[in-house]
Amino acid sequence: MSDDEVVRVECDGRVLAGRVLDLRGAAVDPERVGRAVRTGPVDGLCVECPEPRRVSEYVGVVSAAVTVPVRTALAAAGRSRGLSTPQDEEIATVRQRLGEEAGTGTESTVERLRERVATLRGRVQAAREGGRDTARVETELAEAARELSEAETERAAAREALDRAERRARRHRDDRERRRRRQDRLANLERDARSHLVGRLREEYAAAVDDLVGVDDPFAVDDVTAALAVGRVADLRAPVVLAVDRFDSPARAADWLSAPLVRV
């Protein structure tokens, strides 16, 4: 796309190209144009333009229905200009860390078999002392001893599995708690970073608001004014879709915003 064709719009068989486009004759919905800017063709409407930055999520479409979380949008405007904050390194670290991130019933069997083995050993001993044949009892004893050995092995495995399960449960609890702390930390860092960026742009934003309406508190203005003022201090790159009468002409609006513009 050449420098004199910053934006190219195909709509209802018409093709318009340039830095400032007026689509009021096409009667298109501003949200539809905004979606075409952000995501690609929408219902036959195609907009070719530079890739929008995140700030366009807040101020890319300026209509009577716009709602603007001013401080969040202003922080995004700061990011669009490449501004950094003291919290950025730790935010990246915390985000990276957040992104990386049973046997029962054997005891009674063992005790029962132990008692049986002890009983059979006693019977073998008694048979020997009485001079009786011990072959049958010794066979029973050997079988019982084998079952006991298997049961003890099973119990040991069950205990180990239970220990592993308990360790996993503890680790999971610890992981959940660690993740919760990191999420809280990330939220606090992002809030501090947002405050830092708002502080950096406060005066420019206030001047933009004053140029539009002239009020004492620039953070207590209507959403249209806020959106336009944030757009003025941002580096938008992608076009603003304008659907309100705040300027004498689309060209004047584009100049004031220092951004491409589509008037609808």
N, C-alpha and C positions, 0 to 999 in steps of 0.2 A: 504494500500500500504506500503510495507516494505521500510526501509531506502535505500536499494540498488536498489529500483525501484521507483525512484522519479518521473519518467515520463513513461507512458505506451501508446504506439501508435499502433492502428490497422489501416492498410492501404493496400488495394488491397490484402487482404487475409493474409498479413504478420502481425506479432505481435512483436514489439520491446519494450524492457523495460530497463530502466537504467537512470543514471543522464545525460549522453551525448549520443545522438542518431544521426546517420547519415542517412538521407533519400535521399541523392542525387541520389541513384540508382532508387528510385521510381519516380523521376521527378514530384514531387508535387509542386503546387503553394504555395509560402510562405504565401500569404494572406489567403489562404484556411486553412493552418495549424494554423495561428494566430487566425482565427475565431473559429476553433475547440477548441483552448485553452481557448478563452474568453467565448464562448457561448454553446459549446457542439458539438456533431457530425455534420459534414458538408459533404454531398454527400458521405457517406460511410467512411469518415475519422473520427476516434475517438481518442481523446487525453485525457487521465486521468492524472491529475496533481494537485498540490495545487492550490487553488483559486487565480487568478491573482489580484494584487493590481492595483489601478488606474494608477500608473505610467506605467503599461504595455500597456495602451492605446497609449502611445507615443513611447515607445521603445521596445515593445514586439515583433515586427517584424522589423528586420534590413535588408533592401534590398536597391538596388540602387534607388528605388522609394520612400524611406522614406522621410518625411518632419517632422521636429521637432521644435515646438515653445519652444526654449531652456529654457527660464526662467520659463514658465509654467510647463514644464516637470521636471525641476530641483526642483521646489516647490513640485510637486507630489512625487519626490524621497525623499524629506525631510519628507513628510507625511508618506511614506512607512517605514521610520525608526522611526516613532513615535515622530518626532520633533513637538514642539508646537510654537505658536507665541503669543505676547502680545494682538493681536486682536481676538484671538479665542473665548473668552467668549462673547464679544460683537457681533461677527459674528453669534454665535449660537442664541443669543437673537433676533437679527434683522431677521434672517431666520425664527424663530418661529413666530414672529409677522406678517411677510409677509404671512406665511402659514395659520394663523387663519382667516386671513381677507376676485280731478279732476272733477269737476262739473261746467257747464256753463249754461247760459240761464235762471236762476231763478230770477234774479233781476227784469226784466221787468214784469214777472208774478206777483210778490209780489206788485209792484207799481200799476199795473192795478187793482188788487183785492182790494188794499187799497182804491183806488179811488171809486170803485163800492160800497164797504161797507159804505164809507162816504156819497155817494149819496143816498143809501137806508136808511141810518139813517136819513138823511134830509127829505126824503119822508115820513118816519114813523112819524117823529115829525110834519111835515106839516099836515098829515092826522089826527093826534090826535087833533091838534089845530083847525082843520076844522070840527071836529066831525064826520069824515068819518071812515069807517071800515079799520082797519090796519092789519087784519089777513094775507092777501095775501102778503103785502109788508114785514111784519115781517118774514114770511116764506122765502121770497127771501133774506132778510137780514141775517137770521140764516144760510142759505145755503152759502151765500157769505162769512160770517164770518168763517164758517167751512173750506171753500176752502182757505181762507186767512191763517188760522192757519196751514193748511197742507203745503201751499206754503212756509210759514215762517220756518216751521220745515225742509222742504226740502232744503231751502236756507241755513239754519244754518248748516245742514249736509254737503252741498256742500262746504260751506266755510271751515268747519273743514277738509274735505277731501283735499281741495286745500291747506290749511295750512300744512297738513301732507305731501302732495306731495312736497311742497316747502321745508319743513324741510328735507325730504328724499333727495331731490336734493342737498340741501346744504351739507348734511352729505356725500352724494356720492362724491360731489366735494372735500370736505375736505378729505374723505377717499382716493380718487385718488391722491390728492396732497401729503397726508401723505405717501401713498404707493410709490409714485415717489421718495419722499425724502429718504424713507427707502431703496429703490432699489439703489439710488445713494450712500447712505451711505454704503450699503453692497458692492457695487462695489469698493468703495474707501478702505474699510477695507480689502477686499480680495486682492486688489492690494498691500496694505501695508504688508499684511501677506506674499504674494508671495515674495516681496522684502526682507523681513526678512529671509525667508527660503533660498532664493538665496544667501544672504549674509553669512548665516551659512555654505553653501556648496560650495561657490565660490572657495576656495583654493583647496578643494578635486577635484572638477570638473576640474579646471585648470591643476592640476597635472595629471589627467587621460587623458586629451587632449594632454598634453605635452608628455606623454608616448606613445601616438599613432602617433602624427605628429610633435609636437614641433613647436608652433606658438606663436606670441606675444599676440594676442587677442583670448582667448578661446571661445568667443561668436561670432566669425566671421569665424568659420570653416564650412566645408561641413556637410550636415545633417547626413551622415553615422557616421562620427567621433563624432558629437554631441550626436547621439543616443547611441553609445557605451559608451561614457564618462558618460552620465547620468545613463546608466545601471550599470556602475561600482560603482557609489556612492549610488545607490538605494539598497533597500532590496527587490529584485524582487519576490522571492518565486516561482512564476510560471516560466516556461522555456522561454528563448529567442529563437525566430525563426530566425536563422542567414542565410542570403543568399548572403553574400559578402565574398571576400577573403581578410581578414585583419590579419589572424592568420595562423600559421603553420599547425594547426590541430583543429578539433572541441574541443578536450580535452583542448588544450591551451586556446581557446576562453572561454570555461566554467570556467576555473581556473581564467582567467583575470577578468571575470565578476562576479565571485563568485556566479554563478547561474546555474541551469539546462539549457541545451541547446539542441535544435533540429537543425541540419544542413541540409539545403535543397538546 
